[in-house]
Amino acid sequence: MSGGEDRLIPGDAGAASPAGSAAARAFPWREAIALGLGVALSAGLLGWATRDIVVAIAFLLGFLLIGGLVFTVLRLRPEPEAVELAAPDWSVTFAAIDRPDEAIAITDRAGRLVCAGTRYSEWFDAHVAPPSLPLDPATQAAIENAARAAWRDGAARIDAIAALPGPLALDVRRAGRGENHLVWRFVPALREDLVALVAGQVAGKPGRIAAREGLPLALVAPDGQVLAANAAFCARASGRETADLVGTDFVSWFCSDEHERIFYASEGAKGAVVRFVHLPVTDPDGAGAVDPATVPSLFLLLDDQGGIGDPRAGLPQVEALLARLPLGLAMTDRDGRFLFANRAFLRAAGHDDPVQPPPYPSDLVIREDKGALADAVRRYAQGAPTSGDVAVRLRAAPDEPVSLNMAAVRGLGEGAVLLSLKDSTEETRLKREIAQATKMQAVGQLAGGVAHDFNNVLTAIIGYCDLMLMRHTPGDSDYDDIQQIKANSNRAASLTRQLLAFSRQQTLRPEVLQLPDVVAEVSTLLKRLLGEKISLEVSHDRDLGFVRADPVQLEQVLLNLAVNARDAMADVKGGGTLRLMTRRVTAADVRAMKSEILPIGDYTALVVEDTGHGIKPAVIGKIFEPFFTTKEKGKGTGLGLSTVYGIVKQSGGFIFATSEVGKGTRFTIYLPVHVPDPAEEAEEARPRIEGRRSEWSGGGRVLLVEDEDTVRAVAERALVRQGYEVTTAADGEEGLEALGRIIAGGGDVDMVLSDVVMPSMDGPTMAREIRRIRADMPILFMSGYAEEQLRREIDIPNMHFLAKPFSVAQIVAAVEDVLRGD
């Protein structure tokens, strides 16, 4: 027991005695004499002031009369007995609050602990008064709120608080003579196990009462295991009332005949038909809906002496269960007619009515599959309880076969076949997009590899053409033929650039620019390209952000889109209209789009819109694939839009196409707004530091490393004709050996001209080994891949790049620039 300040409480020991009462009623002579002298003095003063003794005598007589009356009344009134207050005995209080299952404490107005029971000392600290208990902050705050509510309203309650002994319920009440105390009661919060309660009732007296009346009861878990059973069920199922059926499979105690009637397995078909009354064991006071398939079930088993009885017995419960499932499920009878279909099934099947199914499942498929589906339903309805899949094509999507699962069921009255159909629309779309992205990536890698190898061939052709042209003059019989070969080679080189653009491996020269400037540059050319019948409309938003892109490549994008728009509007009456628009797109606009592809940020959009015949929905997903075209044979290569896609993606942008057949097509290109980097701008603005090669005046020794014999021969002849001393090697290892021989012989190499991709040892590996020998050795790489890609993969300072295919003049100029230090 904890002590507190002593307070007086009523008691019987201090009752007043009769002598004391007589003394208390004795006349108070001292007070009466003092009062009489005061009245006499007042009368004398009144007579002196008024100069009239009659007034003074009247005042004195009136006071005596009134005083006599008051005294007489007080003497006649009965005196109340005096109550003497005794000192409090807290041991009595402690005995009243000390309970084994409750923790009770009493605090005063100051929050001090006055008294506490033994359980309170065990569960909490006996020296700590509530609400300052050693609990988590949230629980302490709740207890403090309860204390304030009790002082204000007289009582407060918390149903559950987290404490060391377990969940507790708290009841706080204001008490005491002056209501200056709070009584705290902590009791364990009871959590009722409904399943255990029902199991106890089935196995206990209520179950025995039902068994006495011949009513079998069984509590079954969601997985079909028996949790409890009364004696009547045990006797009917196993033949012994005392049999322990807990843990057995509930279904194993029953069997069915060819008419799907259910009997006890111990009785066989000679016994009575069993009818099930199913009750899901759920809390009736619980919040929210509960799936019956996830809770135990209480079964009341009745004998149906009338035979099969209601053919739809049990089916409403099954329908209620299937309706809540997200899977598409339906049920048919033996004749193949629909008995039930949930919303998910009808939605997956593309049925117009989301509630009422059609008469037969075959009404949902195309005509060619009707017979096969009807036969399958009848086969499963009349055969053994098996399951399988049937591939059908729905009327809502005749081009995409779906798998319809069927399972024969028994014991559900008319229900014979259970059908399941998954709504795979979103899954199919995602698979198609993933397959498309994978195919585009594979085709891009293939296109890049083909372009790289083709560039080596074109380099040799163009190089030999240049060497031959040096030996011929205009007017020679072969001059024009050589020029024609070179021109066709250049056309082939432009085709490889388109392949590299699609595979995002081309060399870009990005600049910080405004899209309206690019549109203005190409507008004149577009007007001539579109012709007189098609009008060109251009509009721009204000406050457009700068973008960083290659202006030449953006012009190529506009030209390709304009050519496609022109061809789409060729048959349009009146010619049609091509609109070029630039739009300011903020991060808030992107967020409102709720696009899963476009990251949130600021963009400058370029919109190209035509009024042509549009693109069919089945085709629009393929328009960016290489070599895919809807134009007639010979009128399109199928690389225009793939080139546009590659340029936009390599520029860090996004392109979207929307179209409506008969109304036109819109291409929207989103380029991120350029945010300048001060460090990068300072680096670009810094003047180039001239190296030791700035004094180069011509000539020098070049180490040429190239695995393609024809390219190596062309490059060697071009440099030798310009006065360079050239040492050649077929791969990186030969190049290192050649450099070692030159240095060992006292010579030197002024620069290295090397291919990037070579067998044995590639160019970057060789260059790193050379830099260990000569740290300042300039290196010029030549490759058919993009410069940006190579610079990301090759981290070598003082590295230069020459794109293939190149002419004789280009390789000579590139070598001179490197030796000159430009």
Secondary structure as GFF3:
##gff-version 3
##sequence-region A 1 822
A	DSSP	beta_strand	9	10	.	.	.	ID=ss1
A	DSSP	alpha_helix	18	24	.	.	.	ID=ss2
A	DSSP	alpha_helix	29	50	.	.	.	ID=ss3
A	DSSP	alpha_helix	53	76	.	.	.	ID=ss4
A	DSSP	beta_strand	85	86	.	.	.	ID=ss5
A	DSSP	alpha_helix	90	97	.	.	.	ID=ss6
A	DSSP	beta_strand	103	108	.	.	.	ID=ss7
A	DSSP	beta_strand	113	116	.	.	.	ID=ss8
A	DSSP	alpha_helix	118	123	.	.	.	ID=ss9
A	DSSP	alpha_helix	137	153	.	.	.	ID=ss10
A	DSSP	beta_strand	155	161	.	.	.	ID=ss11
A	DSSP	beta_strand	168	175	.	.	.	ID=ss12
A	DSSP	beta_strand	181	188	.	.	.	ID=ss13
A	DSSP	alpha_helix	194	203	.	.	.	ID=ss14
A	DSSP	alpha_helix	205	212	.	.	.	ID=ss15
A	DSSP	beta_strand	217	220	.	.	.	ID=ss16
A	DSSP	beta_strand	226	229	.	.	.	ID=ss17
A	DSSP	alpha_helix	231	238	.	.	.	ID=ss18
A	DSSP	three_ten_helix	250	253	.	.	.	ID=ss19
A	DSSP	beta_strand	254	256	.	.	.	ID=ss20
A	DSSP	beta_strand	262	264	.	.	.	ID=ss21
A	DSSP	three_ten_helix	268	270	.	.	.	ID=ss22
A	DSSP	beta_strand	273	280	.	.	.	ID=ss23
A	DSSP	three_ten_helix	292	294	.	.	.	ID=ss24
A	DSSP	beta_strand	297	304	.	.	.	ID=ss25
A	DSSP	alpha_helix	315	324	.	.	.	ID=ss26
A	DSSP	beta_strand	328	332	.	.	.	ID=ss27
A	DSSP	beta_strand	338	341	.	.	.	ID=ss28
A	DSSP	alpha_helix	343	349	.	.	.	ID=ss29
A	DSSP	three_ten_helix	361	364	.	.	.	ID=ss30
A	DSSP	alpha_helix	367	382	.	.	.	ID=ss31
A	DSSP	beta_strand	387	392	.	.	.	ID=ss32
A	DSSP	beta_strand	402	412	.	.	.	ID=ss33
A	DSSP	beta_strand	415	421	.	.	.	ID=ss34
A	DSSP	alpha_helix	425	469	.	.	.	ID=ss35
A	DSSP	alpha_helix	479	502	.	.	.	ID=ss36
A	DSSP	beta_strand	511	513	.	.	.	ID=ss37
A	DSSP	alpha_helix	515	530	.	.	.	ID=ss38
A	DSSP	beta_strand	535	540	.	.	.	ID=ss39
A	DSSP	beta_strand	547	549	.	.	.	ID=ss40
A	DSSP	alpha_helix	551	568	.	.	.	ID=ss41
A	DSSP	beta_strand	577	585	.	.	.	ID=ss42
A	DSSP	alpha_helix	587	593	.	.	.	ID=ss43
A	DSSP	beta_strand	603	610	.	.	.	ID=ss44
A	DSSP	alpha_helix	617	620	.	.	.	ID=ss45
A	DSSP	alpha_helix	640	650	.	.	.	ID=ss46
A	DSSP	beta_strand	654	660	.	.	.	ID=ss47
A	DSSP	beta_strand	664	672	.	.	.	ID=ss48
A	DSSP	alpha_helix	678	685	.	.	.	ID=ss49
A	DSSP	three_ten_helix	692	695	.	.	.	ID=ss50
A	DSSP	beta_strand	701	705	.	.	.	ID=ss51
A	DSSP	alpha_helix	709	721	.	.	.	ID=ss52
A	DSSP	beta_strand	725	729	.	.	.	ID=ss53
A	DSSP	alpha_helix	732	744	.	.	.	ID=ss54
A	DSSP	beta_strand	751	755	.	.	.	ID=ss55
A	DSSP	alpha_helix	763	773	.	.	.	ID=ss56
A	DSSP	beta_strand	779	783	.	.	.	ID=ss57
A	DSSP	alpha_helix	787	793	.	.	.	ID=ss58
A	DSSP	beta_strand	799	803	.	.	.	ID=ss59
A	DSSP	alpha_helix	808	820	.	.	.	ID=ss60
###
